Amino acid sequence: MRVVIQRVTNASVTINNIVTSSIKNGLLIFVGIENADNENDIEWLSNKIINLRIFDDQNKVPNVSVKDINGDILLVSQFTLHASTKKGNRPSYIRASQPAIATTLYLQLIAQLNKDLGKQIKTGEFGADMKVELLNDGPITILIDTKNKE
């Protein structure tokens, strides 16, 4: 699994001109799933996301997590995170998982994040044409790939 995490002051997903999900202070997370991903990746990644200390403490030092600030999470599926651009100018998405597999893992990641955060996260709609708006705070953007745990 590959994620792009952005610390935001607000973010939203619009589908068919209707805002379907929105958050205030928290994390906007784009997630790409590949066939090699499994439940172990989900548990490890959720723990890493929830405990990532990228929010400012009372001394303006990024030293507290999204859970510590009671922040929100907006999770958006994005298969293009596994794009390969080695050959030619058209990206290849051969590493991205097929929808049947990816949907199951995406739903499991949502459930794990809900559990670890202690409240419901917000989501996009898997496979939909989404318009994502955000106000990046910092800016802080972090990339994590479960294949690079060590």
N, C-alpha and C positions, 0 to 999 in steps of 0.2 A: 504494500500500500504506500502510496505517495501522497503527502498532503502539503498544501501551501496554507500557512496559518497567518492571518493578519489581525493585529490588534486594532479594533475599531471603536469609534464612539457611536456609530450606528451603521446598520447594513440592512438591506432588504432584497427580496426576490420577487420579481413580477413575472407572471405568466398570463398571456392573453390580455394584457393591459390591466391586470388585477394584482395588487400586492397580496401575495399569498403567505409570506413570512417576513417578519422584521424583528430586529433586536436593537437595543441601545448598547451600552458599554459592554464589550466582551470580545469574542473571537469569531471572525468569519473564516471558515475552513473549507477549502476546496479539496476533494478527495478523489484520487484515481485508483482504481482497483485492477490488479492483474491476476491471471490464472493461478500463480504460485502463492497467492495470499490465502490465509486461513485464520482460524479462531485465535491462535497464539499472537498473530499480528494485531488483531483487533484489541485484545487485552493489553498488550504492550503499548500500542499507539494511544489508546484511550487514557491509560495511566500517564503517559508522557504529556499528552495535551492538557489534561486536567491539572497537572502539577507544574507545568512550565511557568517559571517565575519571570513574567514579562510585563507585569503591571507595577506601577510606582507605589512604593510604601510612603509613609509620612515624611520621609526625607528626600522624596523625589528620585529614589533609586529603584530600578526595576527589580523587585525582590519578592513580589507576591503573585499568586496564581489567580486564574479566573475563578476558581472555587473560593479562594480567600476573599475576593471582592464581591462574591455573590453575582458574578457576571453571567452573561448569556452566551450561548453558542449558536451560530447558524452554520449548518453543514450542507454543502452543495456538492453533488456528484459531478465529476469532470473527467471523462475518459481521456481527454486530450493531454492530461498530465503525463501520459505514457507515450507521447508522440516521439517518434524517431525521425531525425532530420539528417541522417548520415548520407543518404543517397537522394539526389535530385532536390527539387524545391517543393514537392508535395509531401507533407508529413505522412508517415506510416503509423498506424495505430495497432499493429499486430500484437503488441504486448498487452494492450488493454483487454480486460476480461470480457467475455461474452455477457450480454445482459442477464441471462438466466442465473449465472454464477454471481455476477457483480451485484445484482439486486439483493440476493440473499445476504451477502457480506455487508452491503450498505445498511440493510435493516438491522443486522447484528451489531454493527458499529453504533448505530443510533441508540439501540437498547443499552449497550455498554456505556456510552457517554451519559445517557440519562441516569444510569445507576451510579456511575462514578461522580458525576456532578451533583447528584442529589435533587435534581429537578429536570423537567422536560426541556430538551433542546429544540430549536427550530430547524426546519430543513427546507431544502428545495424539493423539487419533484423529479425523481429519477427518470432520465430520458427526455424530459421536457425541454422545450426551447425557452430558456430562462433569461431574463434581464436582471443582472445583479448590480446593485448600487451599494457603495460603501464610502465611508469617510475613515481612511486609514489614520490611526492615532500614532504619531511618532515621527515618521512612519516606522512601524515595526512589521516585518514580514519574515517568516521563518519557514524553511523547507525541511521536511522530515520524510525519510524513506525507510520503511521497516526492513528493507534488505540491507541497510547500513547500520544495524543496531550496534555493532561492535567496532 
